[in-house]
Amino acid sequence: MFVRVIRQKSKAGKIRSYTQIVRSYRRPDGMPATEVIAHLGPSDKFLVANLKQAFAAARRNLLVEIKQAPSSESDGKRTLSLTVKQNLAYLPIAVVSFFFRDFGLRAILDGLDPSPRRSVRLSAVVEALVAHRCVRPGSKLAFQRWLGQTAVAEIVGVAERRLNNTRVHRVLDELAQVEGHLQDAVAANIASVESPRVLFLDLTDTWFDEGGGSLARRGQTKAGHRSKWKIHIALLVNQKGLPMRWELLPGALCETTVLPHWIDDLHQRPWSHPAVLVFDRGMSCVTNLVKLVGNGKLDGDEGGRLFLTSVKSDMIPTCVGLDQSLLDALQSLPADVSSTELAAACSALSLEHFEAETYARDLGVVKPPDRDLHGRPRPPRMRMHLYFNREIQLWKRQQRLDKIDRAFRLVGDLNENLAQAKKPRKAEPTTRKVSRLLEKLQLLEIFDFELEPFDAPGKTKPIASFQVGLKLHRDQLRNACRYDGLTLLVAHPKLDMTTAEAISAYRAKNVVEADFRTIKSVLQIRPTFHWTDNKIQSHVTICVLALLVERLIEDLLARSSLHPRSRPSSAHALLQELAAVNLNRLKVNGTNHTTRTDANQRVLTLLKATGTQHLLDACHSTLNLPQKAP
């Protein structure tokens, strides 16, 4: 026997279903036929399912328990069918999206959208990419896999299937076209809240395992990779670490060539005029200092811009005349010198105690010496501050001693190889090899070396080779050590800062260095996997926008009432704590529902501190689940 459902259409067009129990048999003539055993009336899906299950079990000689419909009662309880269909990452993404929009990035991108009438806006895709970079950084293909595990579609208002790989790459090309206007709008928004008092400029690099675009050049990266295709990234941030401007530069460049372009660019940015430009000593050179000072007048329009930087140690005698005998006396102090002796040596150079083992002196506006020992051009008149740090002095001293020991070891290894030569060695290649070795260790100026002929034993006759004689130049070593621990800060003549303020401002440049660390480690800007200039530019822009969102979160946390010990150390740490709240898609008795994981007290506290507690209500749904029968 089996169950059959028949459907009939009435004259009014309504379709009705009826259930029958049917038996199969053979007629006397041998032909198969069916016979209706029972008419069960209008169809009931639970009845039909139970009958089918019962008949199937009977054919296999099995007993079954007939399932009851949810509306039927058994022992005072109701049967519940609940399935968890998906568990989606929600709260960290929602927080990033909130700060993205609250800053105005969505409105900015909507105003720059080259195709404003399409259904999927540029801003929505960029918002999703920035959230991915903040929460789970990875490649664009990793972004596609990540989407299915998150509630991004609900948050940004775009279906998951419409955030496909093709659309993402199209958006990257479009973002590169409007990137200049985007930078202007971002800087204007930041400056409208708080005018920048200090601007920090620095460089880093990113490398490519494949691709690289037209700016890529092969060379050693700052992370120590010997030979990689790389590009440089220049980043300008304000005192809070918020990115104001950024630029891609060729992978092979001299840092001093970067600054002139940025000086001219900042002259065109009204928000940058009152700010002090602070940059690393690697960008300092006489030409750049002259350009920054302008005509050097202290009254009237001096033509340059306010700046603060330091110069390399070998440039200190070019900028200011110091007593070399007193400097040598300071450098000759042993590592275990008493604080009294250290203070006396610093006092001889008019350096006053500043903090811990740091001694400083305000040199005022200084006119550099007329002549330079190295024949370099004369710097302009500048405001100068000199300070000495004992900890840095000892660190540099140890670094130099380690390099000298390494040079002797490497030359010793080279001599062993030369002594075992299997074929004649020539003087010129050997000289170049030793020179490169010393140059790499930055010891070429303090060492002299000569090649002494040496006959290596051969099978039939001696093999002409060499031995390298390495000699340390004591006078040159003393010159190299003379400025260990000393830092000379140079600034525009009209920069009105005390020595303490100048030292503090220069040390604060680690805010841009911290931004680069975040971009490289947390946001994982490198290695980069793109081939075209537009996509490389957009990849960097996405990373910088993610950095902007993280710094906005951290600024709000710093201003919150949270105790410093209970405050997350970074935006990344905050997002990790919020990851406990997910969006859950359920199916209850055949009906789809969406709800969220309950937030614990810690999550509620963090949301209140960042003003995002409303994000819990945005995805809240109450399920009317069956209760016990009365």
C-alpha positions, 0 to 999 in steps of 0.5 A: 500500500502507499499514500497518494495525494490528488489535486482537483481544480474547482470551477472557481479556480481553487485547487484542493488536495485530497489524500488516499490510501491505495493498494496495488494488485493485478487483474485476472488478465495479468495487467497491474492496477490500483484500488483505493482502500480509504479516502482520508479527505483534505490533505494534511502534510503531517498526516501524509508524512507520517503515513509514508514513513509508516508504510516504508517502515512496514515494508522493512518490518520496522516499528516507527514512532509517529511524529505529531504536528506542533499544534498537538499537545503531548504531556502538557508540552509543545514540540519545537523545531529549531535550527541555527542556520548561520552564526555571523560576525557582527559587532566589530564590523558594525562599530567600524562602519559606524565610525566610518560614517560618523566621520563622514567618509560615506558622504564624501565618497557618495559625493565623489562617486563617478556612477552615482545612479547605480544600485551599489554605491562606491561608498558601500564597497569601500566601507566593506573593504575598510571593515575587512582591513580592520577586522580580518585583514587579507587579500581581495580573495580572502575578502570574498571568503570572509563575507559569507561569515559576516553580517556585512550585507546587513550592515552596509545594505548590499547583498553579499552576491553583489560584493563579488570580486569583479565589482571590488576590482572595479571599485579599486580602479574608481577609487584611484580616480577620486583619491586626490579629492578624497585626501582633500576632503579627509584633511578638511574634515580633520582640520574642521574639528581641530586645527593641526598644531604639529604635522609629522612626515615620514616614509616607509615601504611595502614590497611585492611578491608579484606585480608592483606597478610602474613605481616598483624598484628592486632593492632592500626593504626596511624589514631587511629583505635583500632583494624585493620589488618595493615602493615607498609610502609617504604619510603625513599625520597630525598630533593625534596620528590621524592621516592628513595626506599620503603618497606613493613614491618610487621604490628607489629614492633618496629621502632628501629628495622627497621633502621639497615636493611636500613643502610646495604641496603644503603651501597650497593647503590652508589648514597646514600653515599654522602647524609645525612640520616635524620630520626625521633626520633622514630628510635633512640636508642643507638644500632642504633646510634653506628651502624651509627657512626661506630668506631667513628674516625674523621680521616680516614675511620670511618665505619658508614654513615652521619646521623642526627636525634633527641633523645627522651626527656628521652634520653637527659641526657644519651647523654649530661650532662645539669644543672638540676637546670637551666632546672627546672628554664626554665620550671618554667617560666609562660605562660605570661613570658616576652621575656627578662626573657625567653632570660635570662633563655635560656642564662643561658643554653648558648642558643642563640637566633635563630629565633622567640621564638627559642634558640639554641646552638652548643655543638660540638662533645660530649662524653656522660656521663659515667653513665646513671641514667636509666642504659642504654648503653652509646651512642657513641661520636656524633656531637650535637646541642641543641635548645629550642622552647617556642611554643612547650614547652607550647603545651607539658605543656598543653597536659600533664595537659589535660592528668592529668585532664583526668586521674582524671576524668576516675578514678572518673568514675571508683570509681563510678562503683566500688561503685555500684558493684553488685558482689564482686571485686578482687584487682588484676583485678582492679589494672591492669585496673588502670595501663592500664588506666594510661599507655595509657595516658603515666602517669604511672610514675608520678602517684601512686595509691592504692586500699582502701577496700569499702563495696558497698550496696547490697540487703541482705549484703554489697558487697566487692569492692574498691575505687582507691586513685590517687596521683600525684608524684610531683618529677616525674612530674618535671622530666617529664617536665624538657625537654619540648620544648628542642630538642637534635639533634645528628649527625655523628662526621664528619657531618659538619653543623652549628646549623642553617643548622642542625635545617633546615635539620631536620625540612625538614623531613616533606617532607617525612611526606607530601609524606605520607599525599599525599599517604594517602589522595590524592592517597588514599592508604588506606584502601587496598583491597587485599589478597595476598602479590604480589598484596599488594606490587604492590598496594603500588608500583602503589601509590608510582609511582603516588606520583613520577609523582605528585612530578615531576609535582610540581617540574616543577611548582616550577621552572616555571615562574608562580607567586606563587599566581597563581601557583596551590598549588599541582599537584592534584590542577593542574590536577583538573584545567585541567579537563575542557578539554575533548575528544569528540566523535561526529557523524556528518551526519553519520560520526564519528569524534573526537575533544576536548573541547577548552582550556581557557587561564588559561589552556593554561598558566598551560600547557605552565608552565609544557611544555605540550602544545603539548597535545592539538594538539595531539587530535585536529580534524577539522570538515568540517561542512556544511555551509550556501549555497552561 
